[in-house]
Amino acid sequence: MKPIGYAFLIAQHQLPAVQSGRPALVSTSVNRRVDTEREILFPTGVAFVDTPLGHLEFALRHEGVDLAVIEAALRHIAPGAIIERFRANPNGEYIRRIAFLWEWLNGKHLQAGVNVAGKYIDLFPPDQYVTAANPTRHAGYRIADNSLGDRRFCPVVTRASYGGPGHFESLLEKVATLYAGSRATGHYDRAVQYLYLSETRSNFAIEHETPSASKEERFVQVLRHAAELPQLDEERLVAIQNEAVRDVYSREASYRTRQNWLESHTGRISFLPHPVEGLRETMAGWEAFVNDTRRGVEPLVKAACASFGFVYLHPFMDGNGRLHRFVIHHVLAHSGLISRDLVIPVSAVIMKNIPEYHDVLTGFSGPVTRLWDYRRHDDGPEILQTPGPIPYRYFQADRETAFLGRMIERAIEEEIPQELRFLQGYDIAFRRIDAELDLPQKDIALLIRLIRGNGGHLSKTKRAKFNRLPDDVIARVEEIVDQSFE
C-alpha cells in the first residue's frame, strides 16, 4: 500500500506536522473507497495528479482541511505551480482553497491575475467543521473565511466531536435554573462561595499542590474577577500567573524567552511545548482568538481551544496548568450565557477524572514531542531541531472540545446539584441538632461535616475531639444527620 494525500506529503517531505485524521493509502485489495478504523483505502485507479500539489488537492477533496499539514506542505510547493493550476481551473473549488490558504498563511499575494466567477465557497465545509458564524468574504477567490482563528493561531474542530448547536446553550440554561432555585431557598451565596473554594482547591490539587489559606483566597478572588477582565493579554496573564505559582521565585514578568519542558516521574521528557521561536507571534494570535467578539465562535469550542491551546503553548515557565483552567472560566463568564458571578466547578470534576484528562493532554503532547530532535542531558535537553510553531498553531481540538463538554455537563448534572443538596441537608441537620441538643454551634457545624465526610459516622480518630460528649449524644447526632440528608 502506498500513501496518498496528506500521508504522502508528510512522508515525502518529512513535514513537521501530525496528521489529524487517518492516513489515506492506495490499496490493490479494494475497488472503491473503504474507511477503516485506522486508515482510508483507495483503489489503484483513483484519479489524482502525482505531484505535491496534486496530492494536496486530493487531500482537500477526500480528507478534509488539515491546516498543520497544509501549512507545512505549502513550503515545498512552488507558488508558480499553484498559479499555473489556478489559471487552468480558476473556478475549481480545491485549487481556490489552496491559493487562498497560501496567501492567508504567508501574508502575501500570488498575483495570479485571474478573476473567479461563481458563488462563494466556505473555507471549511460547515457540514464537517465547527466554523465561525460570521465569516469574512474574500472577493478575489470568492471564499468565505469561516476559520475559528487567524494564521497565528487557528485550531480546527470537526462537527463529529461537538454536540451541535443548542446543546451547550441548553446545559448553561439548566445551571441558571439551578442557581435561581437556590436563591429561593437562600442557598445561592453559600453555594457559589463553596464552589469557588472547591474549584480553587481542585485546581491546585491537579498540580499536586496544597496552597496556604492566603494563596487559596487570592486565587478565589482571581476566579471571582474573571468576568471583570475585559480581555486577556500578556500584562493581565502575568498578573494572574504571579498569583497562581507556588512561590515568589517562579513569578514571571513576561512570556518566556527560553525553552521549557515537562518530565515524567522517570525523568524522561514527556512534553516539549511551543519553541521560543515564534512564540510571541503565536501568543498574539491566541490573544486575538480568546478576545474576539466578532467572529461568533461557539462558547464551548472557544473555551476548549483557548484553554488547551494555552497549556500546549506553555507561555510561562510555571503556572500554565492553573491558567489553562482559569481560561475556561474567563470564556464562560464572557459567553453571555450565564450570570457573571456564577462559577461552573470544572476543575472539581476534572479532579475526579484525571486519567481521562491525562489522555487528552498526552494525545497532543506525545505526537508533537516526537517531532523534536534533541539529546538528553542531566541538566535538560539539548535541542537539535524543533518543528517550529506549526503543530501548536493549527492543532485539531476534537478531543479537547468533547472532553470539556463532558466535564461541564457532569459539573452541571452532578457537582452543582450535589452541593445544593448538601446545603439543604446541612441546614435541616443544623436546625434539628441545635433545637434538640445543647451544643456549641461551631461543634454542630464540625460534627455534620465530619459525619457526612465519613459515610454517616464519626470516625474513631475524630471521636477524640468530642471526648466530653456521651456516646448516646454522638449516636443521636449521627441519626439526625442521616435523616436530614435523606
C-alpha positions as CSV (number, residue, x, y, z in Angstrom):
1,M,0.0,0.0,0.0
2,K,1.2,3.5,-0.9
3,P,0.4,6.7,1.0
4,I,-1.6,9.3,-0.9
5,G,-2.8,12.8,0.0
6,Y,-1.6,14.2,3.4
7,A,0.2,10.9,4.3
8,F,2.2,11.2,1.1
9,L,3.2,14.8,1.7
10,I,4.2,14.1,5.3
11,A,6.4,11.1,4.3
12,Q,7.8,12.7,1.1
13,H,8.9,15.9,2.7
14,Q,9.3,14.9,6.3
15,L,6.8,17.6,7.3
16,P,6.9,18.8,11.0
17,A,3.2,18.1,11.4
18,V,1.0,15.5,13.0
19,Q,-1.8,14.4,10.7
20,S,-5.1,14.9,12.5
21,G,-7.1,12.2,10.6
22,R,-6.5,8.7,9.4
23,P,-3.9,8.3,6.6
24,A,-5.0,7.6,3.1
25,L,-3.5,4.7,1.2
26,V,-3.7,3.2,-2.3
27,S,-4.5,-0.5,-2.0
28,T,-4.9,-3.3,-4.5
29,S,-7.3,-5.0,-2.2
30,V,-10.2,-2.6,-2.8
31,N,-12.2,-1.3,-5.8
32,R,-13.7,1.7,-4.1
33,R,-13.1,3.9,-1.1
34,V,-13.1,2.0,2.2
35,D,-12.9,3.7,5.5
36,T,-11.4,1.5,8.3
37,E,-10.8,2.4,11.9
38,R,-7.2,3.2,11.2
39,E,-6.9,4.3,7.6
40,I,-8.8,5.2,4.4
41,L,-8.2,2.9,1.5
42,F,-8.5,3.9,-2.2
43,P,-8.3,1.7,-5.3
44,T,-5.2,1.9,-7.6
45,G,-7.3,3.6,-10.3
46,V,-8.3,6.6,-8.1
47,A,-7.9,9.8,-10.0
48,F,-5.1,12.2,-8.9
49,V,-2.1,14.0,-10.2
50,D,1.1,12.6,-8.7
51,T,2.7,15.9,-7.7
52,P,2.9,17.6,-4.3
53,L,0.1,20.0,-5.5
54,G,-1.9,17.1,-6.9
55,H,-1.7,15.2,-3.6
56,L,-2.7,18.4,-1.7
57,E,-5.8,18.8,-4.0
58,F,-6.6,15.1,-3.4
59,A,-6.3,15.5,0.3
60,L,-8.7,18.5,0.4
61,R,-11.2,16.7,-1.7
62,H,-11.2,13.4,0.2
63,E,-9.6,14.0,3.7
64,G,-10.8,17.5,4.8
65,V,-8.8,20.6,5.8
66,D,-5.7,19.7,7.9
67,L,-4.2,23.2,8.4
68,A,-1.0,21.9,10.0
69,V,-0.1,19.6,7.1
70,I,-1.2,22.2,4.5
71,E,0.9,24.9,6.1
72,A,4.0,22.6,6.2
73,A,3.3,21.2,2.7
74,L,2.9,24.6,1.0
75,R,6.5,25.4,1.9
76,H,7.5,22.6,-0.6
77,I,5.2,23.7,-3.4
78,A,6.4,26.5,-5.6
79,P,3.9,29.4,-5.9
80,G,4.3,29.2,-9.7
81,A,2.8,25.7,-9.7
82,I,-0.2,27.0,-7.7
83,I,-0.7,29.9,-10.1
84,E,-0.4,27.7,-13.2
85,R,-3.0,25.3,-11.8
86,F,-5.3,28.1,-10.7
87,R,-5.2,29.8,-14.1
88,A,-6.0,26.5,-15.8
89,N,-9.0,25.9,-13.5
90,P,-10.0,29.3,-11.9
91,N,-13.3,28.1,-10.6
92,G,-12.1,24.9,-9.2
93,E,-13.1,24.6,-5.5
94,Y,-10.0,22.9,-4.2
95,I,-7.4,25.0,-6.0
96,R,-9.2,28.1,-4.9
97,R,-8.8,27.0,-1.3
98,I,-5.2,26.2,-1.8
99,A,-4.4,29.6,-3.4
100,F,-6.3,31.4,-0.7
101,L,-4.6,29.4,2.1
102,W,-1.2,30.1,0.5
103,E,-1.9,33.8,0.8
104,W,-3.6,33.5,4.2
105,L,-0.7,31.6,5.7
106,N,2.1,33.6,4.1
107,G,0.6,37.1,4.3
108,K,1.4,37.7,0.6
109,H,-0.5,37.8,-2.7
110,L,0.1,35.3,-5.5
111,Q,-0.7,37.8,-8.2
112,A,-2.3,35.2,-10.4
113,G,-4.2,37.8,-12.4
114,V,-7.4,35.6,-12.6
115,N,-11.0,36.6,-11.9
116,V,-13.1,34.0,-10.2
117,A,-16.7,33.6,-11.2
118,G,-19.5,31.7,-9.5
119,K,-20.7,31.6,-5.9
120,Y,-18.7,31.9,-2.7
121,I,-17.5,28.7,-1.1
122,D,-16.6,28.2,2.6
123,L,-13.0,27.7,3.5
124,F,-14.1,25.0,6.0
125,P,-17.2,23.0,4.9
126,P,-19.7,23.7,7.7
127,D,-21.3,20.3,7.5
128,Q,-17.9,18.8,8.5
129,Y,-16.4,21.5,10.8
130,V,-17.4,23.9,13.5
131,T,-17.0,27.3,11.9
132,A,-17.2,30.9,12.7
133,A,-20.7,32.2,12.5
134,N,-19.6,35.5,10.9
135,P,-17.1,34.7,8.1
136,T,-15.0,37.2,6.2
137,R,-15.6,37.3,2.5
138,H,-12.6,37.5,0.1
139,A,-13.7,38.6,-3.3
140,G,-10.5,37.6,-5.1
141,Y,-11.1,33.9,-4.7
142,R,-14.8,34.2,-3.7
143,I,-14.1,32.4,-0.5
144,A,-15.8,32.9,2.9
145,D,-13.1,32.6,5.6
146,N,-15.0,30.9,8.3
147,S,-12.0,29.6,10.2
148,L,-12.0,29.8,14.0
149,G,-8.9,32.0,14.3
150,D,-6.3,33.6,12.2
151,R,-2.9,32.5,10.7
152,R,-1.2,33.0,14.0
153,F,-3.5,30.6,16.0
154,C,-6.2,28.6,14.4
155,P,-7.4,25.3,16.0
156,V,-9.7,23.1,14.0
157,V,-12.8,21.3,15.4
158,T,-14.9,18.8,13.4
159,R,-18.7,18.5,13.9
160,A,-18.3,14.9,15.0
161,S,-16.8,16.0,18.3
162,Y,-19.4,18.6,19.1
163,G,-22.9,18.2,20.5
164,G,-24.3,20.5,17.9
165,P,-25.9,24.0,18.1
166,G,-28.1,24.5,21.1
167,H,-26.8,21.6,23.2
168,F,-24.3,23.6,25.2
169,E,-26.6,26.6,25.5
170,S,-29.3,24.3,27.0
171,L,-26.8,23.0,29.5
172,L,-26.0,26.5,30.6
173,E,-29.7,27.4,30.8
174,K,-30.0,24.5,33.2
175,V,-27.3,25.8,35.6
176,A,-29.0,29.2,35.6
177,T,-32.2,27.4,36.6
178,L,-30.4,25.5,39.4
179,Y,-28.9,28.7,40.8
180,A,-32.3,30.5,40.5
181,G,-33.8,27.8,42.6
182,S,-31.1,28.2,45.2
183,R,-31.8,31.9,45.5
184,A,-35.3,31.0,46.6
185,T,-34.0,28.7,49.4
186,G,-31.3,31.1,50.5
187,H,-28.5,28.8,49.5
188,Y,-27.2,30.7,46.5
189,D,-24.5,32.8,48.1
190,R,-23.2,29.9,50.1
191,A,-23.3,27.5,47.2
192,V,-21.3,30.0,45.0
193,Q,-18.8,30.7,47.8
194,Y,-18.2,26.9,48.3
195,L,-17.9,26.2,44.6
196,Y,-15.3,28.9,44.1
197,L,-13.3,27.4,47.0
198,S,-13.8,23.9,45.7
199,E,-12.7,25.0,42.2
200,T,-9.6,26.6,43.6
201,R,-8.6,23.6,45.7
202,S,-9.2,21.2,42.8
203,N,-7.2,23.5,40.5
204,F,-4.1,23.3,42.8
205,A,-4.7,19.6,43.6
206,I,-4.5,18.7,39.9
207,E,-0.9,20.1,40.2
208,H,-0.3,18.1,43.4
209,E,-0.2,21.2,45.5
210,T,-1.9,22.3,48.7
211,P,-1.9,26.1,48.8
212,S,-1.8,28.1,52.0
213,A,-5.0,29.8,53.1
214,S,-3.9,33.2,51.9
215,K,-2.9,31.8,48.5
216,E,-6.1,29.9,48.3
217,E,-8.1,33.1,48.9
218,R,-6.1,35.0,46.3
219,F,-6.9,32.5,43.6
220,V,-10.6,32.5,44.7
221,Q,-10.5,36.2,44.0
222,V,-8.8,35.7,40.7
223,L,-11.7,33.4,39.7
224,R,-14.3,35.7,41.0
225,H,-13.0,38.6,38.9
226,A,-12.7,36.5,35.7
227,A,-15.7,38.2,34.3
228,E,-14.4,41.7,35.1
229,L,-11.3,41.3,32.9
230,P,-12.4,42.7,29.5
231,Q,-9.5,40.9,27.7
232,L,-6.6,38.6,28.3
233,D,-3.2,39.9,27.3
234,E,0.4,39.5,28.4
235,E,0.1,42.0,31.2
236,R,-3.1,40.5,32.7
237,L,-1.8,36.9,32.3
238,V,1.4,37.8,34.0
239,A,-0.5,39.2,36.9
240,I,-2.7,36.1,37.2
241,Q,0.4,33.9,36.9
242,N,2.1,35.7,39.8
243,E,-1.0,34.8,41.9
244,A,-1.1,31.2,40.8
245,V,2.5,30.0,41.1
246,R,3.8,28.1,44.1
247,D,6.5,30.6,45.2
248,V,7.7,34.1,44.5
249,Y,10.8,32.8,42.7
250,S,8.5,31.3,40.0
251,R,6.8,34.6,39.1
252,E,7.2,35.9,35.6
253,A,7.5,39.4,34.1
254,S,6.6,38.4,30.5
255,Y,6.1,35.4,28.3
256,R,9.0,33.1,28.4
257,T,12.2,33.7,26.5
258,R,13.7,30.2,26.9
259,Q,12.6,26.7,26.2
260,N,10.7,24.7,28.9
261,W,9.7,21.0,29.0
262,L,7.8,18.6,31.2
263,E,9.3,15.3,32.6
264,S,7.6,12.1,33.6
265,H,8.2,10.6,37.1
266,T,11.0,8.5,35.5
267,G,12.8,11.7,34.3
268,R,12.0,11.2,30.7
269,I,10.8,14.2,28.7
270,S,7.1,13.9,28.3
271,F,6.3,17.2,26.5
272,L,8.2,20.0,24.7
273,P,5.9,23.0,24.4
274,H,5.9,25.6,21.7
275,P,9.5,26.6,20.8
276,V,10.7,30.1,21.8
277,E,10.9,30.8,18.0
278,G,7.6,32.4,17.0
279,L,6.1,32.1,20.5
280,R,5.3,35.8,20.8
281,E,3.5,35.8,17.4
282,T,1.6,32.7,18.3
283,M,0.5,34.2,21.6
284,A,-0.6,37.3,19.8
285,G,-2.8,35.0,17.7
286,W,-4.1,33.3,20.9
287,E,-4.9,36.6,22.4
288,A,-6.8,37.7,19.3
289,F,-8.7,34.3,19.4
290,V,-9.7,34.4,23.1
291,N,-10.6,38.2,23.0
292,D,-12.6,38.1,19.7
293,T,-16.2,39.2,19.9
294,R,-17.0,39.4,16.2
295,R,-16.4,36.0,14.5
296,G,-19.0,34.2,16.5
297,V,-17.2,31.1,17.7
298,E,-19.4,28.8,19.8
299,P,-18.6,29.2,23.5
300,L,-17.7,25.6,24.3
301,V,-15.4,25.4,21.3
302,K,-13.8,28.7,22.2
303,A,-13.3,27.6,25.8
304,A,-11.7,24.3,24.7
305,C,-9.5,25.7,22.0
306,A,-8.4,28.7,24.1
307,S,-7.7,26.8,27.3
308,F,-6.0,23.7,25.9
309,G,-4.2,25.9,23.3
310,F,-2.8,27.9,26.2
311,V,-1.4,24.9,28.0
312,Y,0.1,23.5,24.8
313,L,1.8,26.8,24.1
314,H,3.0,26.9,27.8
315,P,3.9,30.6,27.6
316,F,5.3,30.7,31.2
317,M,7.9,28.6,32.9
318,D,5.4,27.7,35.7
319,G,1.7,28.1,36.4
320,N,0.5,27.2,32.9
321,G,-1.9,24.4,34.1
322,R,-3.7,26.7,36.5
323,L,-4.0,29.5,34.0
324,H,-5.2,27.0,31.4
325,R,-8.2,26.1,33.6
326,F,-8.7,29.7,34.5
327,V,-9.2,30.5,30.8
328,I,-12.2,28.1,30.8
329,H,-13.9,30.3,33.4
330,H,-13.0,33.5,31.6
331,V,-14.5,32.4,28.3
332,L,-17.7,31.1,30.0
333,A,-18.0,34.3,32.1
334,H,-17.9,36.3,28.9
335,S,-20.2,34.0,26.9
336,G,-23.3,35.9,27.8
337,L,-25.0,32.5,28.6
338,I,-24.6,32.6,32.4
339,S,-24.6,35.2,35.1
340,R,-21.1,36.7,35.6
341,D,-21.0,35.9,39.3
342,L,-21.5,32.1,38.7
343,V,-18.8,29.5,38.6
344,I,-19.0,26.1,37.0
345,P,-16.7,23.7,39.0
346,V,-14.9,22.3,36.0
347,S,-11.6,21.6,37.9
348,A,-13.5,19.8,40.6
349,V,-14.9,17.4,38.0
350,I,-11.6,17.1,36.2
351,M,-10.0,16.1,39.5
352,K,-12.4,13.1,39.6
353,N,-11.5,12.2,36.0
354,I,-7.7,12.6,36.0
355,P,-7.0,9.6,33.7
356,E,-9.4,10.9,31.1
357,Y,-7.8,14.4,31.4
358,H,-4.3,12.9,31.1
359,D,-5.3,11.1,27.9
360,V,-6.4,14.3,26.3
361,L,-3.2,16.1,27.2
362,T,-0.9,13.2,26.1
363,G,-3.0,12.8,22.9
364,F,-1.4,16.1,21.9
365,S,1.9,16.2,23.8
366,G,3.1,12.7,22.8
367,P,2.9,13.0,19.0
368,V,4.1,16.6,18.9
369,T,7.1,16.0,21.1
370,R,8.2,13.2,18.7
371,L,8.6,15.9,16.1
372,W,11.6,17.4,18.0
373,D,15.2,16.3,17.7
374,Y,17.1,16.6,21.0
375,R,19.7,14.9,23.2
376,R,19.1,14.2,26.8
377,H,21.4,15.5,29.4
378,D,21.3,15.6,33.2
379,D,20.5,19.3,33.2
380,G,17.9,19.1,30.5
381,P,17.6,18.5,26.7
382,E,20.0,19.8,24.1
383,I,17.7,20.9,21.3
384,L,19.0,20.0,17.9
385,Q,15.9,20.8,15.8
386,T,12.3,22.0,16.6
387,P,9.2,21.6,14.5
388,G,8.6,25.3,14.7
389,P,5.2,26.8,15.5
390,I,3.1,24.8,13.0
391,P,1.8,21.9,15.1
392,Y,1.0,24.3,18.0
393,R,-0.9,26.8,16.0
394,Y,-3.1,24.5,13.9
395,F,-3.9,21.5,16.2
396,Q,-7.2,19.7,15.8
397,A,-9.1,20.2,19.1
398,D,-11.7,17.4,18.8
399,R,-10.6,15.5,21.9
400,E,-10.3,18.8,23.9
401,T,-13.8,20.0,22.9
402,A,-15.5,16.7,23.6
403,F,-13.7,16.3,27.0
404,L,-14.5,19.8,28.2
405,G,-18.1,19.3,27.1
406,R,-18.3,16.2,29.2
407,M,-16.7,17.9,32.2
408,I,-19.1,20.8,32.1
409,E,-22.1,18.5,31.7
410,R,-21.0,16.5,34.7
411,A,-20.5,19.7,36.7
412,I,-24.0,20.9,35.9
413,E,-25.7,17.5,36.2
414,E,-23.9,16.2,39.2
415,E,-21.5,18.5,41.1
416,I,-23.7,21.6,41.5
417,P,-26.9,19.7,42.4
418,Q,-24.8,17.7,44.9
419,E,-23.6,20.8,46.6
420,L,-27.1,22.3,46.7
421,R,-28.5,19.1,48.2
422,F,-25.7,19.2,50.8
423,L,-26.6,22.7,51.8
424,Q,-30.2,21.8,52.1
425,G,-29.4,18.7,54.2
426,Y,-26.9,20.7,56.3
427,D,-29.4,23.3,57.2
428,I,-32.0,20.7,58.2
429,A,-29.5,18.8,60.3
430,F,-28.1,22.0,62.0
431,R,-31.6,23.2,63.0
432,R,-32.6,19.9,64.4
433,I,-29.4,19.3,66.4
434,D,-29.4,22.9,67.7
435,A,-33.1,22.6,68.8
436,E,-32.6,19.2,70.5
437,L,-29.1,19.2,71.9
438,D,-27.3,21.8,73.9
439,L,-24.1,22.0,71.8
440,P,-22.0,25.0,70.6
441,Q,-22.9,25.9,67.1
442,K,-19.3,25.5,65.9
443,D,-19.3,21.9,67.2
444,I,-22.6,21.2,65.4
445,A,-21.1,22.5,62.1
446,L,-18.0,20.4,62.5
447,L,-19.9,17.3,63.5
448,I,-22.1,17.5,60.5
449,R,-19.1,17.8,58.1
450,L,-17.1,15.0,59.8
451,I,-20.1,12.6,59.9
452,R,-21.0,13.3,56.2
453,G,-17.4,13.0,55.2
454,N,-17.1,9.6,56.8
455,G,-20.2,8.0,55.3
456,G,-22.6,8.8,58.2
457,H,-20.5,8.0,61.2
458,L,-17.9,9.9,63.3
459,S,-14.6,8.2,62.8
460,K,-12.6,6.9,65.8
461,T,-9.8,9.3,65.1
462,K,-12.2,12.3,65.1
463,R,-14.1,11.0,68.1
464,A,-11.3,12.2,70.4
465,K,-12.2,15.8,69.5
466,F,-15.5,15.2,71.3
467,N,-14.5,13.1,74.4
468,R,-16.7,15.2,76.6
469,L,-19.8,14.1,74.7
470,P,-21.5,10.8,75.7
471,D,-21.8,8.0,73.1
472,D,-25.6,8.3,73.0
473,V,-25.3,12.0,72.1
474,I,-22.9,11.2,69.2
475,A,-25.3,8.4,68.1
476,R,-28.2,10.8,68.1
477,V,-26.3,13.4,66.1
478,E,-25.4,10.7,63.6
479,E,-29.0,9.7,63.4
480,I,-30.2,13.2,62.8
481,V,-27.5,13.8,60.1
482,D,-28.5,10.6,58.4
483,Q,-32.2,11.5,58.4
484,S,-31.6,15.1,57.3
485,F,-29.6,14.2,54.2
486,E,-32.1,11.7,53.1
